[in-house]
Amino acid sequence: MEMFKYLFITILLFGIGEFLGTVTKAKLSAVFVSLILFLIGFMTKILPPDIIAQAGLEDLGRIAAPLLIFHMGTMINVKELIAEWRTVLLAIISMILAALACIVIIPIIGKENAYVATPILNGGIIATQIMTEKALDMGIGLSAALGTILYAVQKFVGTPIASYFGLKEAEEVLSEYRRTGINPVKKDLNEDEEKKNTFAIKYSKYFGNFTCLTIIAFFAWISRILGDITPVSYSIWALLLGTITSYAGLVPERILEKANSSGILNMAVFASIIPSLAKIELADLTTLGFQTGIIFVVLIAVLYISVHVLPLWKIVGSKNMAMGIAVSQLLGFPATYLISNEIASAVSKDDEERQMILDVIMPKYVIAGLATVTSLSIVMAGIFEKLL
């Protein structure tokens, strides 16, 4: 009975965050609201510090990570990444700049905090789970707490920047289009016609829920074995195996969605980062707040100077798009997708203008988010997990 009570409370707090995020149209981050509610509950002693364990979610959170990482690998479209190679290149450079920003402030925030922070700034929930779990295992609870707070705050920092520079780009492109009548986007209309009749597509009816889960569990197991016998983290192996098997057409794309299981595992991974908040004492909030502020101020300054002021923006040919791509690591998919739609709706007068703006902005924003958060941040987490 106690387990179900705490399971209900945990999911309720997630649900409140999601509801407020929807009502405010993401002006309030669902993740941020949920984490704040848990933090208040821990500090006021209303919630027990081991609520996730009591809710029966602790082991599920550990199991969920390699399963979700393999699933993320099946989401990566290799052809799209190749076509947008300039975007991918700038996104990778931006991740390196974020790592350098963290290294620069090691004298202020400490080496352990910098190592935990870097993959989280590069990515999302999986990178956060990997780094906070490692920090907790090593007994550095405040570093885990800092990582959790960074994850909760990063969309607040990245969203207005991506929106602002995306809007500037859209307005410039639209102004030129209205003046000349020339659509700047050359679109290949034959993409869908090239879809191959892969093994997974040909035999799709055999990929039921349990078949898909069996495949995912198998490759999660293999990735754990490879992570133990090689110096490469299991997270990198799981991502590579997901990408290779999906690209070869051996397994369905977005395999967890095919198995109707992504929701519960996403919730379990989210739950796995909650215990780090229970380590925070009232006296720690000032330190954590200061460290969070310093990290984001330095990060945005480094990115702005590097990709907007210095000539790195020439990689993609636009200062505005360069800055939007650079902060996509703080957002990831689907946030970059939603921002692209918001920008297109805000500046366009008709469907043709809206589609043109989407064609200009969405591929770059979405690919940048997928390249960083969905894939390369997991590689970074695998590297920094070993360094930590």
C-alpha positions, -999 to +999 in steps of 0.1 A: +000+000+000+028+024+008+045+017-025+014+027-044+009+058-023+044+070-031+041+060-067+009+081-070+026+111-053+056+109-076+035+107-108+012+134-094+041+159-091+052+150-126+016+155-138+013+189-121+045+201-139+032+188-172-002+205-167+013+239-159+037+236-188+008+229-212-014+257-197+014+283-200+025+271-234+059+261-221+066+295-205+068+274-173+090+244-179+072+212-169+105+197-157+114+227-137+080+228-119+082+191-110+117+194-097+109+225-076+079+206-061+101+177-051+128+200-037+102+218-016+088+184-004+123+172+006+132+204+024+099+206+043+102+169+052+067+163+036+083+138+012+107+111+024+142+113+009+138+078-005+104+084-022+116+070-055+129+038-039+096+035-019+076+040-051+094+010-067+110+032-094+147+030-084+156-002-102+133+007-131+152+039-136+185+020-138+170-005-163+154+023-184+186+042-193+202+017-218+167+008-232+160+045-240+195+051-253+191+022-278+157+037-288+173+071-293+198+055-317+169+042-338+157+078-340+188+091-357+184+096-395+219+092-409+210+107-443+195+139-427+227+143-406+248+140-437+227+165-457+229+190-429+266+184-423+273+221-417+247+223-390+261+191-374+296+205-376+286+238-359+266+219-333+296+197-324+318+228-322+292+244-299+293+213-276+331+216-274+328+253-266+304+244-238+330+220-224+356+247-226+333+271-208+330+246-180+368+240-179+375+278-177+354+281-145+368+251-127+386+274-102+351+288-093+329+257-094+354+228-090+365+200-112+338+175-102+310+200-108+325+209-142+327+173-153+291+166-142+278+198-158+294+195-193+274+165-208+242+179-192+247+212-209+253+193-241+222+172-237+190+161-219+175+136-195+198+106-205+230+126-201+216+139-168+207+104-156+242+090-164+261+119-147+239+122-116+239+085-111+276+084-113+280+113-090+257+097-064+276+064-066+308+084-059+293+101-029+294+136-044+257+144-039+260+182-044+275+177-078+245+154-087+221+181-074+239+208-095+235+186-125+198+181-118+192+219-114+211+226-147+189+201-165+158+218-150+169+253-159+186+249-193+154+251-214+146+284-196+180+297-208+179+282-243+143+288-254+143+326-255+177+327-272+167+302-299+134+320-304+150+355-306+176+346-332+152+323-351+127+352-354+154+375-366+164+350-393+128+344-403+120+382-406+151+387-428+143+358-451+106+368-453+115+404-460+137+393-489+110+369-502+083+396-501+106+421-519+118+397-547+092+369-547+120+343-548+118+314-525+153+309-510+147+272-502+155+245-527+137+215-515+142+179-527+107+165-534+119+129-540+129+121-504+099+100-496+101+081-529+136+068-519+123+049-488+137+014-490+117-017-484+138-027-454+136-059-434+118-040-406+093-025-430+087-057-449+080-077-418+066-049-397+035-070-386+059-093-367+074-065-347+048-065-319+052-050-284+070-079-269+092-086-299+103-050-299+110-051-261+129-083-265+151-067-292+157-036-270+165-057-239+189-078-259+209-048-272+208-031-238+223-063-223+250-064-251+258-027-246+263-033-208+286-062-216+306-042-240+307-013-215+323-036-189+349-052-212+359-021-231+369+014-220+339+028-239+308+035-218+277+013-223+257+044-232+279+049-263+275+013-273+238+014-269+235+045-290+258+030-318+239-003-318+205+015-321+218+037-349+234+008-369+205-016-366+180+010-375+200+024-404+205-011-417+167-016-416+169-045-392+148-029-365+120-004-367+127+033-363+116+048-329+114+012-316+101+020-281+071+039-296+065+008-318+065-012-285+041+014-269+066+017-240+084+050-243+061+068-217+067+046-187+105+044-194+108+082-198+090+086-165+114+061-149+145+079-161+130+112-149+124+096-115+160+084-113+173+120-111+150+130-083+170+114-054+198+139-060+175+167-049+171+150-015+208+157-009+203+195-010+202+213+023+188+249+027+224+262+032+234+246-002+208+266-022+229+298-023+260+279-035+241+259-061+222+290-073+255+309-077+272+280-095+242+276-119+242+313-127+279+314-133+278+283-156+250+297-178+264+333-180+298+320-190+283+294-214+262+319-233+290+345-234+314+319-249+288+308-275+278+343-285+314+355-289+325+324-307+296+318-332+280+353-335+309+377-332+338+356-344+336+341-379+325+306-369+290+316-381+302+314-416+300+276-414+262+279-418+262+314-435+241+332-410+249+348-376+213+343-364+211+307-374+245+300-359+234+312-325+202+293-327+221+261-336+246+267-308+219+268-281+200+239-295+221+217-272+202+232-243+169+222-259+169+191-280+140+175-298+110+182-295+117+216-281+136+228-313+107+214-334+081+234-313+102+266-314+105+263-352+067+261-355+061+290-332+085+312-352+069+303-385+034+310-371+045+343-356+059+359-387+040+344-417+008+357-433-002+326-451+006+289-454+031+294-482+052+318-461+048+296-431+061+266-450+090+285-464+101+297-429+098+261-416+120+249-445+146+275-436+147+270-398+133+236-388+159+213-405+187+232-388+171+235-354+158+199-353+190+184-366+211+204-342+189+192-313+190+156-324+228+157-331+236+171-297+209+160-272+198+127-287+232+114-297+265+132-290+256+143-255+254+106-246+289+101-261+300+131-240+284+116-209+302+083-216+335+102-218+330+124-187+316+096-167+349+078-170+368+111-162+347+116-131 
